[in-house]
Every structure is written in structure tokens, then in C-alpha cells.
Amino acid sequence: MCLCIPSQVVEIHPEDSTVTVDTLGVKRRVSVHLILEPLALGDYLLIHVGFAISKIDQDEALKSLEEYRRLLAEVGEEGARELFI
């Protein structure tokens, strides 16, 4: 099973079709080769194995992030490792 956590675009790198995203405080660079629509800073993406697979609405992203934060708070750090690793 794969979980896609909404990630916010914080930097755009057009020279190699990548962006830097923030996923629950963790920043990483991902490919946007699969995204056909224009991207802007602040957009939300779903990421899978280093590739953005879709752009999602901000309201949907924020609701999803709220649920992930609630779940993480409920299970704690050790429980999160079991869920996500």
C-alpha cells in the first residue's frame, strides 16, 4: 500500500523539470515530468517514489494534512515508524 502525503511546492527548478517540496516539514527535490499543467509556488502535489503524480486542490491538501497530523499525534513516533516504513 502506498500513501501519498500532500507536498507543497517551495522552489521551482525549470532547468531540470524538478521542484522542491515540503512534506510535513521535510524538504526534497522531485521530478515534475508527469505533471502537464503549469506549477506555481504554493501548489500542492502528490508524490510517489520521487515523482509528482498529480496536482491537488489546496483545500483537499490541507484537509488531508490535518488528518495525517492527527494520526501521527495519536500513534506517536514509534507508531508512525510502523505505519510508514
N, CA, C and O atoms as a Tinker XYZ file with bonds, in Angstrom:
   340  protein
     1  N      0.840000   -1.172000    0.000000    73     2
     2  CA     0.000000    0.000000    0.000000    64     1     3
     3  C      0.885000    1.235000    0.000000    63     2     4     5
     4  O      1.899000    1.281000    0.696000    81     3
     5  N      0.506000    2.220000   -0.769000    73     3     6
     6  CA     1.267000    3.466000   -0.835000    64     5     7
     7  C      0.417000    4.603000   -0.300000    63     6     8     9
     8  O     -0.780000    4.688000   -0.576000    81     7
     9  N      1.044000    5.465000    0.458000    73     7    10
    10  CA     0.392000    6.671000    0.939000    64     9    11
    11  C      1.018000    7.862000    0.244000    63    10    12    13
    12  O      2.241000    8.001000    0.213000    81    11
    13  N      0.187000    8.714000   -0.307000    73    11    14
    14  CA     0.690000    9.950000   -0.904000    64    13    15
    15  C      0.312000   11.089000    0.026000    63    14    16    17
    16  O     -0.866000   11.404000    0.191000    81    15
    17  N      1.302000   11.695000    0.624000    73    15    18
    18  CA     1.073000   12.815000    1.523000    64    17    19
    19  C      1.208000   14.094000    0.708000    63    18    20    21
    20  O      2.213000   14.270000    0.020000    81    19
    21  N      0.226000   14.994000    0.764000    73    19    22
    22  CA     0.332000   16.238000    0.009000    64    21    23
    23  C      1.614000   16.986000    0.363000    63    22    24    25
    24  O      1.999000   17.090000    1.528000    81    23
    25  N      2.256000   17.500000   -0.674000    73    23    26
    26  CA     3.525000   18.204000   -0.520000    64    25    27
    27  C      3.414000   19.551000   -1.214000    63    26    28    29
    28  O      2.915000   19.639000   -2.336000    81    27
    29  N      3.879000   20.601000   -0.545000    73    27    30
    30  CA     3.756000   21.952000   -1.090000    64    29    31
    31  C      5.016000   22.351000   -1.844000    63    30    32    33
    32  O      6.132000   22.143000   -1.369000    81    31
    33  N      4.822000   22.927000   -3.025000    73    31    34
    34  CA     5.941000   23.402000   -3.842000    64    33    35
    35  C      6.545000   24.642000   -3.182000    63    34    36    37
    36  O      5.852000   25.633000   -2.950000    81    35
    37  N      7.861000   24.574000   -2.880000    73    35    38
    38  CA     8.542000   25.714000   -2.255000    64    37    39
    39  C      9.639000   26.300000   -3.146000    63    38    40    41
    40  O     10.080000   27.428000   -2.925000    81    39
    41  N     10.077000   25.547000   -4.143000    73    39    42
    42  CA    11.049000   26.043000   -5.128000    64    41    43
    43  C     10.761000   25.361000   -6.460000    63    42    44    45
    44  O     10.360000   24.197000   -6.499000    81    43
    45  N     10.968000   26.094000   -7.547000    73    43    46
    46  CA    10.781000   25.532000   -8.887000    64    45    47
    47  C     12.116000   25.576000   -9.610000    63    46    48    49
    48  O     12.793000   26.604000   -9.618000    81    47
    49  N     12.495000   24.443000  -10.223000    73    47    50
    50  CA    13.760000   24.319000  -10.942000    64    49    51
    51  C     13.462000   23.934000  -12.396000    63    50    52    53
    52  O     13.534000   22.757000  -12.747000    81    51
    53  N     13.127000   24.919000  -13.245000    73    51    54
    54  CA    12.719000   24.602000  -14.619000    64    53    55
    55  C     13.827000   23.981000  -15.462000    63    54    56    57
    56  O     13.543000   23.290000  -16.441000    81    55
    57  N     15.083000   24.218000  -15.097000    73    55    58
    58  CA    16.199000   23.704000  -15.892000    64    57    59
    59  C     16.239000   22.182000  -15.953000    63    58    60    61
    60  O     16.769000   21.618000  -16.910000    81    59
    61  N     15.682000   21.505000  -14.940000    73    59    62
    62  CA    15.677000   20.038000  -14.978000    64    61    63
    63  C     14.305000   19.442000  -14.631000    63    62    64    65
    64  O     14.206000   18.280000  -14.239000    81    63
    65  N     13.263000   20.247000  -14.779000    73    63    66
    66  CA    11.879000   19.798000  -14.534000    64    65    67
    67  C     11.710000   19.162000  -13.161000    63    66    68    69
    68  O     11.116000   18.093000  -13.022000    81    67
    69  N     12.246000   19.846000  -12.143000    73    67    70
    70  CA    12.053000   19.406000  -10.769000    64    69    71
    71  C     11.542000   20.569000   -9.930000    63    70    72    73
    72  O     11.628000   21.733000  -10.322000    81    71
    73  N     11.014000   20.221000   -8.776000    73    71    74
    74  CA    10.624000   21.215000   -7.781000    64    73    75
    75  C     11.105000   20.721000   -6.427000    63    74    76    77
    76  O     11.324000   19.526000   -6.228000    81    75
    77  N     11.265000   21.646000   -5.512000    73    75    78
    78  CA    11.496000   21.280000   -4.121000    64    77    79
    79  C     10.148000   21.385000   -3.430000    63    78    80    81
    80  O      9.447000   22.390000   -3.554000    81    79
    81  N      9.792000   20.329000   -2.698000    73    79    82
    82  CA     8.522000   20.308000   -1.977000    64    81    83
    83  C      8.775000   20.166000   -0.483000    63    82    84    85
    84  O      9.813000   19.665000   -0.049000    81    83
    85  N      7.805000   20.617000    0.279000    73    83    86
    86  CA     7.817000   20.461000    1.731000    64    85    87
    87  C      6.714000   19.469000    2.085000    63    86    88    89
    88  O      5.534000   19.704000    1.824000    81    87
    89  N      7.126000   18.355000    2.684000    73    87    90
    90  CA     6.183000   17.314000    3.095000    64    89    91
    91  C      6.255000   17.184000    4.609000    63    90    92    93
    92  O      7.170000   16.556000    5.141000    81    91
    93  N      5.299000   17.772000    5.293000    73    91    94
    94  CA     5.271000   17.734000    6.761000    64    93    95
    95  C      6.605000   18.167000    7.361000    63    94    96    97
    96  O      7.090000   17.563000    8.318000    81    95
    97  N      7.191000   19.214000    6.792000    73    95    98
    98  CA     8.438000   19.763000    7.311000    64    97    99
    99  C      9.705000   19.195000    6.710000    63    98   100   101
   100  O     10.795000   19.684000    7.005000    81    99
   101  N      9.591000   18.176000    5.876000    73    99   102
   102  CA    10.757000   17.578000    5.220000    64   101   103
   103  C     10.804000   18.081000    3.781000    63   102   104   105
   104  O      9.839000   17.937000    3.032000    81   103
   105  N     11.939000   18.673000    3.402000    73   103   106
   106  CA    12.080000   19.198000    2.042000    64   105   107
   107  C     12.873000   18.228000    1.182000    63   106   108   109
   108  O     13.882000   17.667000    1.610000    81   107
   109  N     12.385000   18.041000   -0.056000    73   107   110
   110  CA    13.106000   17.192000   -1.005000    64   109   111
   111  C     12.778000   17.640000   -2.421000    63   110   112   113
   112  O     11.765000   18.292000   -2.677000    81   111
   113  N     13.661000   17.272000   -3.320000    73   111   114
   114  CA    13.508000   17.636000   -4.724000    64   113   115
   115  C     12.882000   16.459000   -5.463000    63   114   116   117
   116  O     13.313000   15.317000   -5.301000    81   115
   117  N     11.854000   16.742000   -6.281000    73   115   118
   118  CA    11.146000   15.688000   -7.009000    64   117   119
   119  C     10.943000   16.097000   -8.462000    63   118   120   121
   120  O     10.948000   17.281000   -8.800000    81   119
   121  N     10.766000   15.100000   -9.304000    73   119   122
   122  CA    10.521000   15.329000  -10.727000    64   121   123
   123  C      9.067000   15.728000  -10.961000    63   122   124   125
   124  O      8.154000   15.220000  -10.310000    81   123
   125  N      8.872000   16.647000  -11.903000    73   123   126
   126  CA     7.511000   17.025000  -12.305000    64   125   127
   127  C      7.269000   16.692000  -13.781000    63   126   128   129
   128  O      6.398000   17.283000  -14.419000    81   127
   129  N      8.035000   15.754000  -14.312000    73   127   130
   130  CA     7.866000   15.353000  -15.711000    64   129   131
   131  C      6.458000   14.841000  -16.015000    63   130   132   133
   132  O      6.003000   14.950000  -17.153000    81   131
   133  N      5.767000   14.294000  -15.034000    73   131   134
   134  CA     4.434000   13.726000  -15.260000    64   133   135
   135  C      3.304000   14.740000  -15.108000    63   134   136   137
   136  O      2.148000   14.423000  -15.390000    81   135
   137  N      3.623000   15.945000  -14.669000    73   135   138
   138  CA     2.603000   16.985000  -14.471000    64   137   139
   139  C      2.549000   17.851000  -15.726000    63   138   140   141
   140  O      3.543000   18.472000  -16.104000    81   139
   141  N      1.394000   17.888000  -16.364000    73   139   142
   142  CA     1.267000   18.608000  -17.629000    64   141   143
   143  C      0.825000   20.055000  -17.467000    63   142   144   145
   144  O      1.001000   20.860000  -18.381000    81   143
   145  N      0.259000   20.394000  -16.327000    73   143   146
   146  CA    -0.198000   21.767000  -16.129000    64   145   147
   147  C      0.885000   22.608000  -15.458000    63   146   148   149
   148  O      1.765000   22.069000  -14.786000    81   147
   149  N      0.825000   23.927000  -15.639000    73   147   150
   150  CA     1.829000   24.805000  -15.018000    64   149   151
   151  C      1.766000   24.723000  -13.491000    63   150   152   153
   152  O      0.704000   24.516000  -12.905000    81   151
   153  N      2.930000   24.890000  -12.870000    73   151   154
   154  CA     3.024000   24.875000  -11.410000    64   153   155
   155  C      3.464000   26.237000  -10.902000    63   154   156   157
   156  O      4.164000   26.978000  -11.591000    81   155
   157  N      3.043000   26.551000   -9.693000    73   155   158
   158  CA     3.431000   27.801000   -9.047000    64   157   159
   159  C      3.840000   27.494000   -7.612000    63   158   160   161
   160  O      3.460000   26.468000   -7.048000    81   159
   161  N      4.617000   28.395000   -7.035000    73   159   162
   162  CA     4.959000   28.258000   -5.620000    64   161   163
   163  C      3.670000   28.181000   -4.810000    63   162   164   165
   164  O      2.725000   28.928000   -5.059000    81   163
   165  N      3.641000   27.283000   -3.852000    73   163   166
   166  CA     2.460000   27.122000   -3.014000    64   165   167
   167  C      1.501000   26.045000   -3.476000    63   166   168   169
   168  O      0.626000   25.634000   -2.714000    81   167
   169  N      1.646000   25.572000   -4.720000    73   167   170
   170  CA     0.797000   24.478000   -5.199000    64   169   171
   171  C      1.059000   23.222000   -4.377000    63   170   172   173
   172  O      2.126000   23.064000   -3.785000    81   171
   173  N      0.072000   22.333000   -4.350000    73   171   174
   174  CA     0.210000   21.055000   -3.652000    64   173   175
   175  C      0.238000   19.916000   -4.655000    63   174   176   177
   176  O     -0.529000   19.892000   -5.617000    81   175
   177  N      1.139000   18.973000   -4.410000    73   175   178
   178  CA     1.319000   17.819000   -5.278000    64   177   179
   179  C      1.251000   16.541000   -4.455000    63   178   180   181
   180  O      1.517000   16.539000   -3.254000    81   179
   181  N      0.889000   15.459000   -5.127000    73   179   182
   182  CA     1.025000   14.130000   -4.541000    64   181   183
   183  C      2.270000   13.510000   -5.147000    63   182   184   185
   184  O      2.441000   13.517000   -6.366000    81   183
   185  N      3.144000   12.971000   -4.298000    73   183   186
   186  CA     4.445000   12.450000   -4.718000    64   185   187
   187  C      4.475000   10.941000   -4.510000    63   186   188   189
   188  O      3.989000   10.428000   -3.502000    81   187
   189  N      5.058000   10.238000   -5.486000    73   187   190
   190  CA     5.270000    8.791000   -5.352000    64   189   191
   191  C      6.648000    8.471000   -5.897000    63   190   192   193
   192  O      6.947000    8.776000   -7.052000    81   191
   193  N      7.487000    7.862000   -5.079000    73   191   194
   194  CA     8.868000    7.475000   -5.398000    64   193   195
   195  C      9.629000    8.547000   -6.189000    63   194   196   197
   196  O     10.266000    8.252000   -7.200000    81   195
   197  N      9.552000    9.778000   -5.718000    73   195   198
   198  CA    10.340000   10.852000   -6.315000    64   197   199
   199  C      9.711000   11.551000   -7.503000    63   198   200   201
   200  O     10.338000   12.421000   -8.108000    81   199
   201  N      8.486000   11.191000   -7.851000    73   199   202
   202  CA     7.785000   11.825000   -8.968000    64   201   203
   203  C      6.475000   12.432000   -8.484000    63   202   204   205
   204  O      5.727000   11.797000   -7.741000    81   203
   205  N      6.200000   13.663000   -8.906000    73   203   206
   206  CA     4.884000   14.242000   -8.666000    64   205   207
   207  C      3.920000   13.530000   -9.605000    63   206   208   209
   208  O      4.146000   13.485000  -10.814000    81   207
   209  N      2.842000   12.973000   -9.050000    73   207   210
   210  CA     1.908000   12.232000   -9.898000    64   209   211
   211  C      0.607000   12.991000  -10.140000    63   210   212   213
   212  O     -0.130000   12.674000  -11.073000    81   211
   213  N      0.318000   13.995000   -9.304000    73   211   214
   214  CA    -0.837000   14.844000   -9.575000    64   213   215
   215  C     -0.767000   16.112000   -8.743000    63   214   216   217
   216  O     -0.145000   16.164000   -7.682000    81   215
   217  N     -1.424000   17.120000   -9.264000    73   215   218
   218  CA    -1.578000   18.390000   -8.566000    64   217   219
   219  C     -2.949000   18.337000   -7.907000    63   218   220   221
   220  O     -3.921000   17.908000   -8.528000    81   219
   221  N     -3.032000   18.773000   -6.644000    73   219   222
   222  CA    -4.317000   18.715000   -5.958000    64   221   223
   223  C     -4.715000   20.081000   -5.418000    63   222   224   225
   224  O     -3.880000   20.963000   -5.215000    81   223
   225  N     -5.988000   20.223000   -5.196000    73   223   226
   226  CA    -6.592000   21.440000   -4.679000    64   225   227
   227  C     -6.076000   21.729000   -3.262000    63   226   228   229
   228  O     -5.881000   20.809000   -2.468000    81   227
   229  N     -5.859000   23.001000   -2.957000    73   227   230
   230  CA    -5.323000   23.390000   -1.654000    64   229   231
   231  C     -6.229000   22.935000   -0.507000    63   230   232   233
   232  O     -5.734000   22.442000    0.506000    81   231
   233  N     -7.540000   23.092000   -0.650000    73   231   234
   234  CA    -8.452000   22.680000    0.425000    64   233   235
   235  C     -8.338000   21.186000    0.704000    63   234   236   237
   236  O     -8.291000   20.762000    1.859000    81   235
   237  N     -8.294000   20.394000   -0.361000    73   235   238
   238  CA    -8.147000   18.944000   -0.215000    64   237   239
   239  C     -6.813000   18.607000    0.457000    63   238   240   241
   240  O     -6.751000   17.745000    1.334000    81   239
   241  N     -5.749000   19.294000    0.036000    73   239   242
   242  CA    -4.423000   19.050000    0.608000    64   241   243
   243  C     -4.399000   19.374000    2.096000    63   242   244   245
   244  O     -3.872000   18.599000    2.895000    81   243
   245  N     -4.963000   20.507000    2.467000    73   243   246
   246  CA    -4.942000   20.914000    3.871000    64   245   247
   247  C     -5.766000   19.973000    4.752000    63   246   248   249
   248  O     -5.373000   19.678000    5.881000    81   247
   249  N     -6.908000   19.502000    4.241000    73   247   250
   250  CA    -7.711000   18.533000    4.997000    64   249   251
   251  C     -6.934000   17.233000    5.197000    63   250   252   253
   252  O     -6.931000   16.659000    6.286000    81   251
   253  N     -6.287000   16.788000    4.147000    73   251   254
   254  CA    -5.502000   15.555000    4.224000    64   253   255
   255  C     -4.340000   15.707000    5.202000    63   254   256   257
   256  O     -4.092000   14.816000    6.015000    81   255
   257  N     -3.630000   16.827000    5.129000    73   255   258
   258  CA    -2.505000   17.067000    6.038000    64   257   259
   259  C     -2.968000   17.120000    7.491000    63   258   260   261
   260  O     -2.274000   16.644000    8.389000    81   259
   261  N     -4.136000   17.699000    7.713000    73   259   262
   262  CA    -4.687000   17.752000    9.069000    64   261   263
   263  C     -4.927000   16.334000    9.599000    63   262   264   265
   264  O     -4.644000   16.045000   10.762000    81   263
   265  N     -5.448000   15.460000    8.744000    73   263   266
   266  CA    -5.683000   14.073000    9.151000    64   265   267
   267  C     -4.372000   13.335000    9.423000    63   266   268   269
   268  O     -4.282000   12.576000   10.387000    81   267
   269  N     -3.351000   13.552000    8.579000    73   267   270
   270  CA    -2.044000   12.926000    8.818000    64   269   271
   271  C     -1.462000   13.398000   10.145000    63   270   272   273
   272  O     -0.932000   12.591000   10.909000    81   271
   273  N     -1.553000   14.690000   10.428000    73   271   274
   274  CA    -1.028000   15.218000   11.694000    64   273   275
   275  C     -1.781000   14.625000   12.888000    63   274   276   277
   276  O     -1.175000   14.286000   13.905000    81   275
   277  N     -3.106000   14.503000   12.757000    73   275   278
   278  CA    -3.910000   13.914000   13.825000    64   277   279
   279  C     -3.492000   12.462000   14.063000    63   278   280   281
   280  O     -3.324000   12.033000   15.205000    81   279
   281  N     -3.327000   11.717000   12.977000    73   279   282
   282  CA    -2.913000   10.319000   13.077000    64   281   283
   283  C     -1.535000   10.198000   13.718000    63   282   284   285
   284  O     -1.324000    9.358000   14.593000    81   283
   285  N     -0.597000   11.037000   13.282000    73   283   286
   286  CA     0.756000   10.992000   13.842000    64   285   287
   287  C      0.753000   11.326000   15.327000    63   286   288   289
   288  O      1.482000   10.711000   16.105000    81   287
   289  N     -0.062000   12.299000   15.723000    73   287   290
   290  CA    -0.150000   12.660000   17.140000    64   289   291
   291  C     -0.741000   11.505000   17.949000    63   290   292   293
   292  O     -0.350000   11.274000   19.093000    81   291
   293  N     -1.670000   10.796000   17.355000    73   291   294
   294  CA    -2.336000    9.690000   18.046000    64   293   295
   295  C     -1.418000    8.485000   18.238000    63   294   296   297
   296  O     -1.416000    7.871000   19.306000    81   295
   297  N     -0.640000    8.143000   17.215000    73   295   298
   298  CA     0.187000    6.931000   17.299000    64   297   299
   299  C      1.582000    7.193000   17.844000    63   298   300   301
   300  O      2.264000    6.251000   18.249000    81   299
   301  N      2.023000    8.438000   17.867000    73   299   302
   302  CA     3.356000    8.758000   18.363000    64   301   303
   303  C      4.447000    8.382000   17.377000    63   302   304   305
   304  O      4.171000    7.827000   16.313000    81   303
   305  N      5.688000    8.689000   17.735000    73   303   306
   306  CA     6.826000    8.475000   16.836000    64   305   307
   307  C      7.027000    7.002000   16.494000    63   306   308   309
   308  O      7.224000    6.658000   15.328000    81   307
   309  N      6.980000    6.136000   17.494000    73   307   310
   310  CA     7.190000    4.704000   17.245000    64   309   311
   311  C      6.081000    4.130000   16.365000    63   310   312   313
   312  O      6.348000    3.357000   15.445000    81   311
   313  N      4.855000    4.507000   16.649000    73   311   314
   314  CA     3.734000    4.045000   15.838000    64   313   315
   315  C      3.820000    4.538000   14.409000    63   314   316   317
   316  O      3.445000    3.826000   13.478000    81   315
   317  N      4.316000    5.761000   14.230000    73   315   318
   318  CA     4.473000    6.314000   12.882000    64   317   319
   319  C      5.484000    5.503000   12.088000    63   318   320   321
   320  O      5.295000    5.272000   10.894000    81   319
   321  N      6.553000    5.073000   12.739000    73   319   322
   322  CA     7.547000    4.234000   12.042000    64   321   323
   323  C      6.900000    2.950000   11.531000    63   322   324   325
   324  O      7.155000    2.517000   10.408000    81   323
   325  N      6.071000    2.356000   12.363000    73   323   326
   326  CA     5.395000    1.120000   11.960000    64   325   327
   327  C      4.417000    1.360000   10.819000    63   326   328   329
   328  O      4.276000    0.518000    9.932000    81   327
   329  N      3.743000    2.502000   10.838000    73   327   330
   330  CA     2.778000    2.808000    9.786000    64   329   331
   331  C      3.436000    3.129000    8.453000    63   330   332   333
   332  O      2.965000    2.691000    7.404000    81   331
   333  N      4.522000    3.892000    8.489000    73   331   334
   334  CA     5.081000    4.458000    7.268000    64   333   335
   335  C      6.338000    3.776000    6.764000    63   334   336   337
   336  O      6.847000    4.155000    5.709000    81   335
   337  N      6.858000    2.789000    7.472000    73   335   338
   338  CA     8.084000    2.122000    6.996000    64   337   339
   339  C      7.770000    0.678000    6.669000    63   338   340
   340  O      8.657000   -0.067000    6.252000    81   339
